[in-house]
Amino acid sequence: MNDKYTRRDFIGKAAVTGLALYGMSFAGCKSGFSRTLAQGPRERRANGLKKGVFVARGSSDPAKLTRSAVDAAGGMGKLVKRGDIVVVKPNIGWDRSPEQAANTNPAVVAALVAMALEAGAKEVKVFDRSCNSDRRTYKRSGIAAAAEKAGAKVSFVDESRYVSVTIPGARALKEWMLNRDALECNVFINVPILKDHGATRMTAGMKNLMGIAGGERGAWHVGELDQRIADVQLAIKPDLVVIDAFRILTAHGPQGGSLDDVKELKTIAVSTDIVAADAYAAKLFGVDPKDIKHIRIAEEMGLGSMKPVSLKEINV
């Protein structure tokens, strides 16, 4: 993909010509996923994690912060059982280094993989549908190497692993091609990086789930993007959301590039409530959660609450 051809360029062009709806891939994100199987939404298994938002901050070690935040929520053993298949879904969208804060911090991903395996997981899968070249992005982000070293099975997306899913209760995204591994795993951990986004103001947990969608995702951006982001939460309900705010991209997202746009917060937040997690992330970003349309819509749909049951913040 030519980095000069941005998401914003595509959105403007698609709004005029409708190309996003007729076979053009979106900003380099892979297209051409065929309809093969039909499958329903993923059912989330009950777990013993505490309700609320749990935050660790202060340490210069992202892995230590991640472990501390998860432990504050009850520990990975309350979520992962022996023999489980676990999916850890980071943002691996862009050909950027960890310092540029366009992708999830590799140390955060590796810590989650290690904790899941320590808790007894049979296998931990790590993948994302990249927008730049997947091979370059997986390597330069540092995620592939870090996750594999921690024991994960790291893979590029495979079109045979996408299935057509009907989404009951959806208002705009009533059916879409979604990743079968994310649907069928025992535990799904959503681990986005908090950053700026030209179309939605910011991106965190809910927006990160676009990475499990196949098909022509460009169509999402031509009207009702925020509603579609909320709708997909009905199909894929993460068991745990881990907000990577160790470094955040404050402008020119989603891919950034300049270190001038990066701010170090040294913060990791976790929650079983994706709305509460994103609302907390918005506040870290300096935005009222009510001003982020997909967060507001998701709460209105009963997918979570902007006001967490509890909030625990610890310094590490």
N, C-alpha and C positions, 0 to 999 in steps of 0.2 A: 504494500500500500504506500502511496505517496503521502508523507506526513503533512504536506501542504493542503491536502484535500480533507477538510475537517468535517465533523458531524454537523456543525452549523451550516457549512456550505451545502451539504446534502439536504438538510431539512428545507433550506430555502428553495433549492431546485425542485425537490419532490413536491413541495406545496403547490408549485406552478404546474408541473408536468405529470405528477402522480406516478413517477417512475418507481417509487418505493413499493408500490402495489403491484408492479408488473415485472418482476424478475431481476431487479437490480439489488445486489447485496448492499448492506448498509455500512458505510465507512470502512470497508475492507473486511467486515465480519462475514464469516463463511455463509454461503447460501446453498440451496439445492438439496435440502433435506427432504427425502421422499416420505409420503405417508405410508406407513407399513402396518402398525398395530394400533389398536384402540386400548386406552387404559384410563382408569379413573384417577382422581386426585390422591395424593399421598396422605395416608392416615398417620398422625403423629402418636407415638407410643407414650403412655404416661411415664414420667420420670420423677426422681426425688429431689430435683434441684429446687432451690428456694425461689420464690417469686419476687420480682423487683429488678432493679438495676444495680450491678456491683462493679465498682470502679477501682482500679489500681493505678497509681500515678507516682512519678518522681524518679524511678530508677532509669539508668541509662541502658538497661538490658531489657529489650522487648520481650524476651522469653520469660524472664522473671516476673514482669508485669502480667503477662498472660496467665501464668500459673497462679499468681496471687489472686487475680480477678475470678478465675474459675473456681479456685478453692473457696473464695468468699461466698460463692453461690452454692457451695455444697460439695464441690469436687467432681472430677470427671467420672468417678466411680458411681455417682448417683445417676449418671446418664448412660454410660456405656457398660454393657454386660459382656461377659465372656462369650466369644464366638460371634460377636456382632460384626456386620459390615458397616463401616463408617465412611461417609463422604465429607470431606473438608473442602468447601468451595470458596476459594479466595477470588480476588480480582487479579487476573493475569491478562489484562486486555492490551497492554501497551508496551512497546519496545523502549522501556525506560529502566533506569537503575533504581535501586531502593532509595537512594538519596533524593531522587526526583519526585517521590511520593505519588506516583500514578497507579501503582499496583500495591497489593497488600504486602506488608513487611514480611520477608521470608522467615525471619526468626519467630514471628508470631505463628505462621503456618506450621513450622517445624515443631514448635512447642505443643500445639494442639495435636499433631500427629503422634508425637511421643506420649502425651498423656492418654490418648485413646488406646494406644497399644499397651501401655502400662496397666490400663483398666481392664484389659483382656480382649480387646478387639481382634478379630481374626484377620481383618484386612482394612486398611485405610486408603481410600482413593482420593486423589487430588487432581482436579482438572478445571478448565474454564474454556469458554469459547472466545478466543483472542480476536482482537480487531486488527492489530498488526500481525505480521508473520508469527505463527505460533512457535516455531522453532527459535526464532530470535527472541521473542517475548519471554518464553519459558526460561531461556538461558540468561538473558540480561537482567530480568527481574530478580534473579537469584532464587526463585521459588522452587524450580525443578530440582536443583542440586540440594537445597536445604531440606526439602520434603523427602527426597529419596534417601538422604543420609539418615533422616529420622525414622525411616522404615516404610514410607508410603509407596503406593503404586501410583506413579505419575503418568498421565496419558494425555494425548491430544484428543479433541472431540472426534467422535466417530459417527457418521451419519446413520449407521445401522442401530445406534443406541438412542435414537429419537422416536417417540411414539406420539400419536395423536391423542390429546387429552381433552375431554369435555369438562368444562369448569362450571358446576352448578353454582348459582348465585352471582355469577359474574355479570357486570353491566356492559362491558365493551369487549373483553377478551373471553368470549364464550367457548372457544376451542383453540388449541394451539399445539404445536409440536414441542414436547418437553423431553428432557434427558431422562432416559429410563433408569440410569444408575441413581440419580437423585430421587426418583420416585420409589424405587424398590429397596433402598438401603434401610438398615435398622435405625441408624442415627444420621441426621443431616445437620452439619454445622456450617453456618453461613458466616464467613469471615471477610467482610469488606474493609477497604480503607475509606476513611472519611475524606472527601475532597469536593472541590468545586465541580459544577457541571453546567454547561451552557444552556441546556434545555430544562433542567429541573432545579436549578440554583445550587443544589448539593446532591451528592450521592452517598448512600450508606447501605444499610441492610436490605431495604426493599428494592432499591434500584439494582443492587448486585445480583438479584435473582434473574435479571434479564440474561445472565450468563448461562442459565440452564435451558434457555429457549432456543429452539432451532428455527428453521424457516427464514422468512424475510423480516427480520426484526426492524428494518427501516420503516415498515408500515406502522409500527407502534408510534413513531415520532410524527406522523401526519394526522394530527387530531387525537385527543383523548389519551395522550401519553400517560399522564398521571393516573387516570382511571385504569389503564391496562397494567401499570405497575402495581396498583392495589389489587386488581383482579387476580394476578398470578399468585398472590399470597394464599388464595383459596385452594390452589392446586398443590403448591409446595410449601408446607409449613415447617420452617426450620425448628429443630429441637433446641438449638442454642444459637444465638447471634453474638458474635464477638466483633466489636467495633475496634478496628485498628486506628487509633489516633496518636500513635507514637510520633509520626510525622504526618502533617496534613497538607494537601495542596489547596492553597487559598484562592487561586485565580487560574484562568486559562485551562480549566479542566474540560473534558476528563483526562486528556493525556499530558498536559503541561509540557515541561521541558526545562524551564528556567528555575534554578535554585532560589532565585529571588522570590518565587511564589510559594516556597515551602516554609512551613512553620513547625517547629518541634514542640509538641505538647507532652510527650512522654506519658501518654494515657492509654489505657485499655479498658473498655467497658463491655460487660456481658449481661445478657438477659434472655429469658425464654419468651419474652414479649417483644416482637419485632417493632411494634409501634413505639413502645417505651424506649427501646434501644435507639431508634432513629430520632425520637424527640430529644433524648439526651445528647445525641450526636449533633443535632441542630444547634442546641445551646452552646456546645463546645465551639461550633462554627460561627457563633455570634448571631444566630438567626432564631427568631421566634418559630417554634415548630408549626404553629398555625399558619405561618406564611409559606410552608412547604406543602404544596397542594396534595401530593400523594400521601403524605402523613395524615393530613386532615381527612382525606377521603377514606383512608384505611380505618381510622378511628370511627368515622360515621358508619362504616360497614360492620363494625363490631369485631375487627381483627386484632384489637389491642387498645391500649390506653396511653395517651400522652403523659398521664400522671401515674408513675409506677406505684405499685403497692408499697414498696419501700425503696430507699436509695441509700446505699452504703458506699462510702468513698474512703479508701485507705491509702496512706503514703507508704511507699516501699523503698 
